Amino acid sequence: PSSEKAPTAATLNLDDMERSTIQRAIDKNGGNISKAAKELGLTRASLYRRLEKYGL
């Protein structure tokens, strides 16, 4: 098996999954933090904390 294969849900850890989900929500909402936070079920403050945590 190649070590270059794309990560799957089984190989991602929870932080990687959260980071990926946040990035997708931000991209989907055109960078609008308020809309992304609402979609994720977070407050804007909570989303900003996670953005800082993951360096997004």
Phi, psi and omega per residue, in radians:
P1 nan 2.444 -3.124
S2 -1.342 2.448 3.100
S3 -1.390 -0.063 -3.112
E4 -1.647 0.097 -3.082
K5 -1.147 2.642 -3.126
A6 -1.143 2.479 3.135
P7 -1.153 2.523 3.084
T8 -2.001 3.005 3.129
A9 -1.010 -0.516 -3.118
A10 -1.265 -0.496 -3.079
T11 -1.719 -0.270 3.128
L12 -1.402 2.465 3.003
N13 -1.520 3.033 -3.039
L14 -1.055 -0.720 3.118
D15 -1.080 -0.746 3.130
D16 -1.090 -0.715 -3.138
M17 -1.144 -0.755 3.140
E18 -1.118 -0.793 3.139
R19 -1.030 -0.795 -3.138
S20 -1.106 -0.751 -3.137
T21 -1.119 -0.743 3.110
I22 -1.107 -0.797 -3.130
Q23 -1.064 -0.738 3.125
R24 -1.098 -0.739 -3.125
A25 -1.119 -0.699 3.126
I26 -1.166 -0.786 3.125
D27 -1.073 -0.796 -3.117
K28 -1.057 -0.586 -3.101
N29 -1.700 0.335 3.045
G30 1.079 0.524 3.126
G31 1.476 0.041 -3.141
N32 -1.359 1.875 -3.065
I33 -1.131 -0.703 -3.134
S34 -1.061 -0.794 -3.138
K35 -1.194 -0.708 3.122
A36 -1.096 -0.767 3.137
A37 -1.070 -0.768 3.139
K38 -1.074 -0.764 3.130
E39 -1.080 -0.630 -3.114
L40 -1.459 -0.139 -3.117
G41 1.321 0.519 -3.131
L42 -2.060 2.783 2.928
T43 -1.367 2.819 3.079
R44 -1.042 -0.702 -3.137
A45 -1.066 -0.735 3.121
S46 -1.129 -0.711 3.125
L47 -1.142 -0.741 3.109
Y48 -1.060 -0.666 3.092
R49 -1.087 -0.737 3.122
R50 -1.197 -0.641 3.086
L51 -1.051 -0.726 3.112
E52 -1.176 -0.737 -3.141
K53 -1.013 -0.744 -3.053
Y54 -1.690 0.024 3.129
G55 1.159 0.605 -3.128
L56 -1.632 nan nan
